[in-house]
Amino acid sequence: MDIYIDKELCKGCDICIELCGENVFMKSEHINSRGYYIPIPVALDKCTGCMICELICPELAVIIEKSELVKETV
């Protein structure tokens, strides 16, 4: 499973960080072109694939790509 953050869409609201029960994300020190600190996925091995982060992001900046194996079992 891969998690991507569209750095230009993200407004740094941290909703993905706050709602992830597995602590997959953390706030980075990098600022995007709009002046926001963006979150980064740091613990992909902890991700359960619940997709809450992708579904709740108000800017649609979180993108989850599941592997074929995960797609078949979910």
Short mmCIF file of the C-alpha atoms (twelve columns), coordinates in Angstrom:
data_MODEL
# 
_entry.id   MODEL 
# 
loop_
_atom_site.group_PDB 
_atom_site.id 
_atom_site.type_symbol 
_atom_site.label_atom_id 
_atom_site.label_alt_id 
_atom_site.label_comp_id 
_atom_site.label_asym_id 
_atom_site.label_seq_id 
_atom_site.Cartn_x 
_atom_site.Cartn_y 
_atom_site.Cartn_z 
_atom_site.pdbx_PDB_model_num 
ATOM 1  C CA . MET A 1  0.000   0.000  0.000  1 
ATOM 2  C CA . ASP A 2  1.235   3.466  -0.860 1 
ATOM 3  C CA . ILE A 3  0.027   6.746  0.595  1 
ATOM 4  C CA . TYR A 4  0.652   9.991  -1.221 1 
ATOM 5  C CA . ILE A 5  0.012   13.561 -0.140 1 
ATOM 6  C CA . ASP A 6  -0.593  16.058 -2.934 1 
ATOM 7  C CA . LYS A 7  1.659   18.763 -1.568 1 
ATOM 8  C CA . GLU A 8  0.003   21.527 -3.550 1 
ATOM 9  C CA . LEU A 9  -3.555  20.648 -2.489 1 
ATOM 10 C CA . CYS A 10 -2.763  20.142 1.203  1 
ATOM 11 C CA . LYS A 11 -3.657  23.010 3.559  1 
ATOM 12 C CA . GLY A 12 -1.927  21.492 6.575  1 
ATOM 13 C CA . CYS A 13 -5.139  21.042 8.588  1 
ATOM 14 C CA . ASP A 14 -3.705  17.890 10.232 1 
ATOM 15 C CA . ILE A 15 -7.040  16.050 10.117 1 
ATOM 16 C CA . CYS A 16 -5.252  13.004 8.676  1 
ATOM 17 C CA . ILE A 17 -2.761  13.086 11.545 1 
ATOM 18 C CA . GLU A 18 -5.452  13.464 14.210 1 
ATOM 19 C CA . LEU A 19 -7.838  10.804 12.874 1 
ATOM 20 C CA . CYS A 20 -5.322  8.093  12.065 1 
ATOM 21 C CA . GLY A 21 -5.512  5.638  14.940 1 
ATOM 22 C CA . GLU A 22 -2.286  3.979  13.840 1 
ATOM 23 C CA . ASN A 23 -0.147  7.164  13.830 1 
ATOM 24 C CA . VAL A 24 0.877   6.692  10.219 1 
ATOM 25 C CA . PHE A 25 1.365   10.436 9.622  1 
ATOM 26 C CA . MET A 26 3.422   13.182 11.191 1 
ATOM 27 C CA . LYS A 27 3.757   16.868 10.436 1 
ATOM 28 C CA . SER A 28 6.797   17.584 8.310  1 
ATOM 29 C CA . GLU A 29 9.085   20.581 8.413  1 
ATOM 30 C CA . HIS A 30 8.529   21.166 4.703  1 
ATOM 31 C CA . ILE A 31 6.325   24.032 3.584  1 
ATOM 32 C CA . ASN A 32 4.429   23.789 0.305  1 
ATOM 33 C CA . SER A 33 4.121   26.646 -2.201 1 
ATOM 34 C CA . ARG A 34 0.978   27.843 -0.406 1 
ATOM 35 C CA . GLY A 35 2.812   28.217 2.901  1 
ATOM 36 C CA . TYR A 36 1.447   25.152 4.708  1 
ATOM 37 C CA . TYR A 37 3.347   22.488 6.622  1 
ATOM 38 C CA . ILE A 38 2.319   19.222 5.047  1 
ATOM 39 C CA . PRO A 39 1.931   15.838 6.767  1 
ATOM 40 C CA . ILE A 40 4.014   12.908 5.645  1 
ATOM 41 C CA . PRO A 41 3.320   9.185  5.999  1 
ATOM 42 C CA . VAL A 42 6.099   7.810  8.196  1 
ATOM 43 C CA . ALA A 43 4.772   4.423  9.306  1 
ATOM 44 C CA . LEU A 44 3.275   2.731  6.257  1 
ATOM 45 C CA . ASP A 45 3.719   -0.657 7.903  1 
ATOM 46 C CA . LYS A 46 1.156   0.376  10.548 1 
ATOM 47 C CA . CYS A 47 -1.484  1.399  8.001  1 
ATOM 48 C CA . THR A 48 -4.560  -0.850 8.144  1 
ATOM 49 C CA . GLY A 49 -6.002  0.407  4.864  1 
ATOM 50 C CA . CYS A 50 -9.128  1.876  6.490  1 
ATOM 51 C CA . MET A 51 -8.880  4.893  4.137  1 
ATOM 52 C CA . ILE A 52 -10.235 7.328  6.763  1 
ATOM 53 C CA . CYS A 53 -7.443  9.778  5.924  1 
ATOM 54 C CA . GLU A 54 -8.328  9.779  2.231  1 
ATOM 55 C CA . LEU A 55 -12.079 10.021 2.817  1 
ATOM 56 C CA . ILE A 56 -11.948 12.790 5.431  1 
ATOM 57 C CA . CYS A 57 -9.399  15.085 3.745  1 
ATOM 58 C CA . PRO A 58 -11.299 18.286 2.848  1 
ATOM 59 C CA . GLU A 59 -8.820  19.107 0.077  1 
ATOM 60 C CA . LEU A 60 -8.688  15.559 -1.391 1 
ATOM 61 C CA . ALA A 61 -4.932  15.695 -0.918 1 
ATOM 62 C CA . VAL A 62 -4.519  12.168 0.496  1 
ATOM 63 C CA . ILE A 63 -4.286  9.413  -2.086 1 
ATOM 64 C CA . ILE A 64 -4.099  5.739  -1.151 1 
ATOM 65 C CA . GLU A 65 -3.062  3.107  -3.664 1 
ATOM 66 C CA . LYS A 66 -3.678  -0.427 -2.497 1 
ATOM 67 C CA . SER A 67 -1.732  -3.370 -3.807 1 
ATOM 68 C CA . GLU A 68 -3.579  -6.137 -5.655 1 
ATOM 69 C CA . LEU A 69 -3.386  -8.406 -2.613 1 
ATOM 70 C CA . VAL A 70 -5.033  -5.834 -0.357 1 
ATOM 71 C CA . LYS A 71 -7.704  -5.033 -2.963 1 
ATOM 72 C CA . GLU A 72 -8.759  -8.671 -3.110 1 
ATOM 73 C CA . THR A 73 -9.037  -9.157 0.644  1 
ATOM 74 C CA . VAL A 74 -10.865 -5.931 1.505  1 
# 
